[in-house]
Protein backbone atom coordinates (compact mmCIF):
# COMPACT_ATOMS: atom_id res chain seq x y z
CA UNK A 1 0.00 0.00 0.00
CA UNK A 2 1.24 3.48 -0.87
CA UNK A 3 -0.05 6.96 -1.56
CA UNK A 4 0.00 7.32 -5.34
CA UNK A 5 -2.33 10.31 -5.58
CA UNK A 6 -2.27 13.25 -3.17
CA UNK A 7 -4.62 16.24 -3.20
CA UNK A 8 -3.68 19.43 -1.39
CA UNK A 9 -6.41 21.99 -0.69
CA UNK A 10 -4.91 25.47 -1.10
CA UNK A 11 -7.20 28.28 0.02
CA UNK A 12 -4.94 30.91 1.59
CA UNK A 13 -1.70 32.33 0.14
CA UNK A 14 -0.31 32.98 3.64
CA UNK A 15 -0.36 29.26 4.41
CA UNK A 16 0.17 27.90 0.91
CA UNK A 17 3.98 27.82 1.05
CA UNK A 18 4.17 25.69 4.19
CA UNK A 19 1.39 23.41 3.00
CA UNK A 20 3.02 22.94 -0.39
CA UNK A 21 6.43 22.19 1.13
CA UNK A 22 4.83 19.44 3.15
CA UNK A 23 2.86 18.08 0.19
CA UNK A 24 5.78 18.19 -2.23
CA UNK A 25 7.94 16.21 0.22
CA UNK A 26 5.20 13.56 0.50
CA UNK A 27 4.77 13.38 -3.27
CA UNK A 28 8.51 12.94 -3.74
CA UNK A 29 8.72 10.21 -1.10
CA UNK A 30 5.82 8.19 -2.51
CA UNK A 31 6.31 9.13 -6.17
CA UNK A 32 2.71 10.29 -6.13
CA UNK A 33 0.80 12.57 -8.43
CA UNK A 34 0.18 15.84 -6.60
CA UNK A 35 -2.95 17.85 -7.36
CA UNK A 36 -3.31 21.39 -6.08
CA UNK A 37 -6.93 22.49 -5.69
CA UNK A 38 -8.28 26.00 -5.22
CA UNK A 39 -12.03 26.65 -5.10
CA UNK A 40 -13.28 30.15 -5.77
CA UNK A 41 -16.70 30.83 -4.14
CA UNK A 42 -18.34 33.10 -6.70
CA UNK A 43 -22.07 33.60 -6.15
CA UNK A 44 -21.87 33.07 -2.39
CA UNK A 45 -20.36 36.56 -2.31
CA UNK A 46 -23.28 38.22 -4.07
CA UNK A 47 -25.53 40.40 -1.92
CA UNK A 48 -29.13 39.08 -1.86
CA UNK A 49 -30.50 42.63 -1.87
CA UNK A 50 -29.61 45.56 -4.17
CA UNK A 51 -27.18 47.53 -2.04
CA UNK A 52 -24.65 49.35 -4.29
CA UNK A 53 -22.10 49.85 -1.52
CA UNK A 54 -22.46 46.28 -0.32
CA UNK A 55 -22.02 44.92 -3.81
CA UNK A 56 -18.95 47.08 -4.35
CA UNK A 57 -17.38 45.64 -1.22
CA UNK A 58 -18.32 42.11 -2.19
CA UNK A 59 -17.02 42.69 -5.70
CA UNK A 60 -13.69 43.78 -4.28
CA UNK A 61 -13.62 40.71 -2.09
CA UNK A 62 -14.35 38.52 -5.12
CA UNK A 63 -11.51 40.15 -7.02
CA UNK A 64 -9.17 39.66 -4.04
CA UNK A 65 -9.93 35.93 -3.80
CA UNK A 66 -9.54 35.53 -7.56
CA UNK A 67 -6.17 37.32 -7.47
CA UNK A 68 -5.10 35.17 -4.52
CA UNK A 69 -5.99 32.07 -6.52
CA UNK A 70 -3.66 33.20 -9.29
CA UNK A 71 -0.90 33.80 -6.76
CA UNK A 72 -1.34 30.32 -5.24
CA UNK A 73 -1.34 28.78 -8.72
CA UNK A 74 1.99 30.46 -9.51
CA UNK A 75 3.42 29.23 -6.22
CA UNK A 76 2.22 25.68 -6.92
CA UNK A 77 3.76 25.67 -10.38
CA UNK A 78 7.02 27.07 -9.04
CA UNK A 79 7.32 24.53 -6.21
CA UNK A 80 6.39 21.51 -8.35
CA UNK A 81 8.52 22.42 -11.37
CA UNK A 82 11.37 20.00 -12.18
CA UNK A 83 10.17 17.44 -9.63
CA UNK A 84 10.08 13.75 -10.54
CA UNK A 85 6.37 13.46 -9.77
CA UNK A 86 3.42 14.75 -11.80
CA UNK A 87 1.95 18.01 -10.51
CA UNK A 88 -1.40 19.29 -11.73
CA UNK A 89 -3.35 22.42 -10.84
CA UNK A 90 -7.12 22.59 -10.52
CA UNK A 91 -9.07 25.82 -9.98
CA UNK A 92 -12.84 25.59 -9.67
CA UNK A 93 -15.26 28.52 -9.64
CA UNK A 94 -18.02 27.56 -7.22
CA UNK A 95 -21.35 28.93 -8.42
CA UNK A 96 -24.14 27.59 -6.22
CA UNK A 97 -22.35 24.73 -4.48
CA UNK A 98 -20.75 24.91 -1.05
CA UNK A 99 -16.93 24.97 -1.57
CA UNK A 100 -16.52 22.25 1.08
CA UNK A 101 -18.71 19.90 -0.94
CA UNK A 102 -16.63 20.51 -4.06
CA UNK A 103 -13.33 19.84 -2.31
CA UNK A 104 -14.73 16.75 -0.57
CA UNK A 105 -15.98 15.38 -3.89
CA UNK A 106 -12.62 15.92 -5.61
CA UNK A 107 -10.84 14.42 -2.60
CA UNK A 108 -12.55 11.08 -3.18
CA UNK A 109 -10.25 10.49 -6.15
CA UNK A 110 -7.12 10.82 -3.98
CA UNK A 111 -5.29 8.39 -1.70
CA UNK A 112 -4.47 11.19 0.73
CA UNK A 113 -5.75 14.73 1.30
CA UNK A 114 -3.60 17.50 2.78
CA UNK A 115 -5.18 20.64 4.18
CA UNK A 116 -4.57 23.42 6.69
CA UNK A 117 -5.82 23.72 10.23
CA UNK A 118 -8.59 26.32 10.38
CA UNK A 119 -7.44 29.84 11.23
CA UNK A 120 -10.20 31.59 13.22
CA UNK A 121 -8.37 34.91 12.84
CA UNK A 122 -8.72 34.80 9.04
CA UNK A 123 -11.69 36.79 7.71
CA UNK A 124 -12.57 34.07 5.18
CA UNK A 125 -12.10 31.12 7.51
CA UNK A 126 -15.87 30.69 7.89
CA UNK A 127 -16.14 30.12 4.15
CA UNK A 128 -12.88 28.50 3.05
CA UNK A 129 -11.54 26.61 6.10
CA UNK A 130 -13.25 23.24 6.59
CA UNK A 131 -10.74 20.49 7.54
CA UNK A 132 -13.29 18.81 9.82
CA UNK A 133 -15.80 18.46 6.99
CA UNK A 134 -13.18 16.98 4.69
CA UNK A 135 -12.32 14.44 7.39
CA UNK A 136 -15.90 13.15 7.58
CA UNK A 137 -17.35 13.87 4.14
CA UNK A 138 -14.57 12.90 1.75
CA UNK A 139 -14.20 9.27 2.80
CA UNK A 140 -10.42 9.67 2.51
CA UNK A 141 -7.65 10.10 5.09
CA UNK A 142 -7.12 13.81 5.70
CA UNK A 143 -3.79 15.13 6.93
CA UNK A 144 -4.33 18.45 8.72
CA UNK A 145 -1.28 20.69 9.06
CA UNK A 146 -1.12 23.45 11.72
CA UNK A 147 0.34 26.79 10.66
CA UNK A 148 3.23 26.65 13.12
CA UNK A 149 4.22 23.02 12.49
CA UNK A 150 7.95 22.61 12.00
CA UNK A 151 8.11 18.80 11.73
CA UNK A 152 9.17 16.89 8.64
CA UNK A 153 6.60 15.64 6.16
CA UNK A 154 7.82 12.07 6.70
CA UNK A 155 7.29 11.64 10.45
CA UNK A 156 9.77 9.60 12.47
CA UNK A 157 7.65 9.46 15.64
CA UNK A 158 3.97 8.61 15.24
CA UNK A 159 1.33 8.30 17.96
CA UNK A 160 -1.88 6.42 17.16
CA UNK A 161 -4.94 7.20 19.26
CA UNK A 162 -6.35 3.69 19.72
CA UNK A 163 -9.78 3.02 21.24
CA UNK A 164 -10.76 -0.04 19.18
CA UNK A 165 -13.45 1.92 17.29
CA UNK A 166 -14.23 1.71 13.59
CA UNK A 167 -12.88 5.23 13.06
CA UNK A 168 -9.60 4.53 14.88
CA UNK A 169 -9.16 1.31 12.88
CA UNK A 170 -9.76 3.14 9.61
CA UNK A 171 -7.24 5.84 10.54
CA UNK A 172 -4.59 3.31 11.55
CA UNK A 173 -4.75 1.38 8.28
CA UNK A 174 -5.02 4.59 6.23
CA UNK A 175 -1.73 5.66 7.83
CA UNK A 176 0.18 2.43 6.97
CA UNK A 177 2.43 4.03 4.31
CA UNK A 178 3.64 6.56 6.89
CA UNK A 179 3.82 4.02 9.72
CA UNK A 180 6.11 1.80 7.67
CA UNK A 181 8.61 4.65 7.29
CA UNK A 182 8.51 5.78 10.92
CA UNK A 183 11.26 5.10 13.43
CA UNK A 184 8.88 4.99 16.41
CA UNK A 185 5.18 4.02 16.50
CA UNK A 186 3.14 4.14 19.69
CA UNK A 187 -0.41 2.93 20.28
CA UNK A 188 -1.84 5.33 22.83
CA UNK A 189 -4.90 4.13 24.71
CA UNK A 190 -6.79 6.39 27.09
CA UNK A 191 -8.69 4.43 29.70
CA UNK A 192 -12.07 6.11 30.02
CA UNK A 193 -14.91 5.03 32.25
CA UNK A 194 -18.60 4.75 31.41
CA UNK A 195 -21.54 5.90 33.51
CA UNK A 196 -21.37 2.81 35.77
CA UNK A 197 -17.65 3.17 36.39
CA UNK A 198 -16.52 0.29 34.15
CA UNK A 199 -13.27 0.67 32.23
CA UNK A 200 -14.10 0.93 28.54
CA UNK A 201 -10.72 -0.48 27.46
CA UNK A 202 -11.10 -3.69 29.42
CA UNK A 203 -14.42 -4.82 27.97
CA UNK A 204 -14.07 -8.24 26.40
CA UNK A 205 -15.77 -7.30 23.13
CA UNK A 206 -13.18 -4.63 22.28
CA UNK A 207 -10.04 -5.43 20.30
CA UNK A 208 -7.07 -4.88 22.65
CA UNK A 209 -4.10 -2.78 21.64
CA UNK A 210 -1.88 -5.89 21.83
CA UNK A 211 -3.89 -7.52 19.03
CA UNK A 212 -3.58 -4.53 16.72
CA UNK A 213 0.14 -4.28 17.56
CA UNK A 214 0.52 -7.89 16.42
CA UNK A 215 -1.21 -7.04 13.14
CA UNK A 216 1.14 -4.08 12.63
CA UNK A 217 4.11 -6.40 13.17
CA UNK A 218 2.93 -8.40 10.14
CA UNK A 219 3.50 -5.20 8.15
CA UNK A 220 7.01 -4.86 9.58
CA UNK A 221 5.95 -2.18 12.07
CA UNK A 222 7.01 -2.48 15.71
CA UNK A 223 4.54 -0.59 17.87
CA UNK A 224 4.80 0.08 21.58
CA UNK A 225 1.70 0.41 23.75
CA UNK A 226 1.01 3.12 26.28
CA UNK A 227 -2.09 3.31 28.43
CA UNK A 228 -3.09 6.54 30.14
CA UNK A 229 -5.84 6.97 32.73
CA UNK A 230 -8.30 9.66 31.77
CA UNK A 231 -9.16 10.90 35.25
CA UNK A 232 -10.77 14.33 35.13
CA UNK A 233 -8.89 15.44 32.02
CA UNK A 234 -10.76 15.22 28.74
CA UNK A 235 -9.62 12.77 26.07
CA UNK A 236 -8.91 15.63 23.66
CA UNK A 237 -6.66 17.39 26.17
CA UNK A 238 -4.82 14.16 26.93
CA UNK A 239 -4.24 13.41 23.24
CA UNK A 240 -2.79 16.86 22.61
CA UNK A 241 -0.59 16.61 25.71
CA UNK A 242 0.64 13.07 25.09
CA UNK A 243 1.49 13.67 21.43
CA UNK A 244 3.56 16.83 21.83
CA UNK A 245 6.84 14.94 21.30
CA UNK A 246 5.55 13.15 18.20
CA UNK A 247 5.74 14.23 14.55
CA UNK A 248 2.25 12.95 13.70
CA UNK A 249 -0.94 11.97 15.51
CA UNK A 250 -3.22 9.41 13.85
CA UNK A 251 -6.82 9.30 15.04
CA UNK A 252 -10.40 8.70 14.02
CA UNK A 253 -12.75 11.62 13.37
CA UNK A 254 -15.93 11.26 15.38
CA UNK A 255 -19.37 12.80 15.24
CA UNK A 256 -23.01 12.19 14.39
CA UNK A 257 -25.66 13.61 12.09
CA UNK A 258 -28.31 15.84 13.64
CA UNK A 259 -30.91 17.94 11.86
CA UNK A 260 -29.04 17.77 8.52
CA UNK A 261 -25.83 18.94 10.17
CA UNK A 262 -22.82 16.92 11.26
CA UNK A 263 -22.03 17.50 14.93
CA UNK A 264 -18.46 16.68 15.86
CA UNK A 265 -17.49 14.78 18.98
CA UNK A 266 -15.74 16.71 21.73
CA UNK A 267 -12.40 14.94 21.22
CA UNK A 268 -12.28 15.59 17.47
CA UNK A 269 -13.30 19.21 17.94
CA UNK A 270 -10.72 19.80 20.68
CA UNK A 271 -7.84 18.29 18.68
CA UNK A 272 -8.78 20.24 15.54
CA UNK A 273 -8.73 23.50 17.48
CA UNK A 274 -5.65 22.86 19.63
CA UNK A 275 -3.36 20.62 17.56
CA UNK A 276 0.28 21.72 17.34
CA UNK A 277 1.52 18.83 15.18
CA UNK A 278 0.06 17.33 11.97
CA UNK A 279 -2.90 15.00 12.54
CA UNK A 280 -4.14 12.33 10.15
CA UNK A 281 -7.92 11.95 10.52
CA UNK A 282 -10.16 9.22 9.10
CA UNK A 283 -13.87 8.72 9.55
CORQUI-V432622 format. One record per residue. RES is the residue in three letters. PSI is psi in whole degrees, 0 to 359 (999 if undefined). Layout:
RES|PSI  RES|PSI
//
This chain:
UNK|137  UNK|168  UNK|110  UNK|344  UNK|126  UNK|132  UNK|129  UNK|124  UNK|115  UNK|111  UNK|352  UNK|119  UNK|332  UNK|329  UNK|354  UNK|320  UNK|312  UNK|317  UNK|320  UNK|322  UNK|317  UNK|314  UNK|320  UNK|318  UNK|320  UNK|315  UNK|321  UNK|315  UNK|321  UNK|4  UNK|49  UNK|153  UNK|131  UNK|122  UNK|125  UNK|129  UNK|128  UNK|127  UNK|124  UNK|113  UNK|95  UNK|285  UNK|343  UNK|346  UNK|9  UNK|136  UNK|134  UNK|347  UNK|152  UNK|84  UNK|107  UNK|316  UNK|316  UNK|318  UNK|326  UNK|316  UNK|315  UNK|325  UNK|320  UNK|322  UNK|320  UNK|315  UNK|320  UNK|316  UNK|320  UNK|316  UNK|320  UNK|322  UNK|320  UNK|321  UNK|316  UNK|321  UNK|315  UNK|319  UNK|317  UNK|313  UNK|323  UNK|317  UNK|344  UNK|355  UNK|141  UNK|16  UNK|160  UNK|355  UNK|168  UNK|127  UNK|132  UNK|142  UNK|136  UNK|124  UNK|125  UNK|128  UNK|110  UNK|117  UNK|288  UNK|6  UNK|139  UNK|127  UNK|324  UNK|322  UNK|324  UNK|313  UNK|318  UNK|320  UNK|315  UNK|329  UNK|335  UNK|347  UNK|7  UNK|152  UNK|331  UNK|141  UNK|134  UNK|132  UNK|168  UNK|152  UNK|143  UNK|142  UNK|98  UNK|344  UNK|351  UNK|132  UNK|329  UNK|11  UNK|322  UNK|336  UNK|324  UNK|354  UNK|117  UNK|52  UNK|325  UNK|324  UNK|323  UNK|322  UNK|327  UNK|341  UNK|338  UNK|333  UNK|11  UNK|157  UNK|134  UNK|121  UNK|111  UNK|127  UNK|121  UNK|154  UNK|325  UNK|16  UNK|132  UNK|11  UNK|162  UNK|155  UNK|332  UNK|96  UNK|138  UNK|330  UNK|116  UNK|134  UNK|130  UNK|122  UNK|106  UNK|120  UNK|18  UNK|14  UNK|167  UNK|316  UNK|317  UNK|321  UNK|315  UNK|315  UNK|316  UNK|311  UNK|331  UNK|334  UNK|1  UNK|315  UNK|324  UNK|322  UNK|322  UNK|335  UNK|351  UNK|152  UNK|330  UNK|128  UNK|128  UNK|130  UNK|112  UNK|119  UNK|134  UNK|115  UNK|102  UNK|164  UNK|142  UNK|188  UNK|346  UNK|8  UNK|12  UNK|138  UNK|124  UNK|322  UNK|333  UNK|9  UNK|138  UNK|331  UNK|350  UNK|146  UNK|119  UNK|158  UNK|328  UNK|325  UNK|318  UNK|331  UNK|323  UNK|320  UNK|318  UNK|326  UNK|332  UNK|340  UNK|9  UNK|20  UNK|120  UNK|117  UNK|131  UNK|163  UNK|133  UNK|127  UNK|131  UNK|135  UNK|134  UNK|313  UNK|223  UNK|356  UNK|139  UNK|156  UNK|320  UNK|317  UNK|318  UNK|318  UNK|313  UNK|321  UNK|318  UNK|339  UNK|8  UNK|331  UNK|359  UNK|168  UNK|344  UNK|138  UNK|132  UNK|126  UNK|159  UNK|151  UNK|126  UNK|152  UNK|182  UNK|155  UNK|138  UNK|120  UNK|49  UNK|18  UNK|140  UNK|123  UNK|122  UNK|146  UNK|158  UNK|322  UNK|312  UNK|314  UNK|318  UNK|315  UNK|318  UNK|325  UNK|331  UNK|2  UNK|140  UNK|354  UNK|163  UNK|145  UNK|130  UNK|118  UNK|143  UNK|149  UNK|999
//
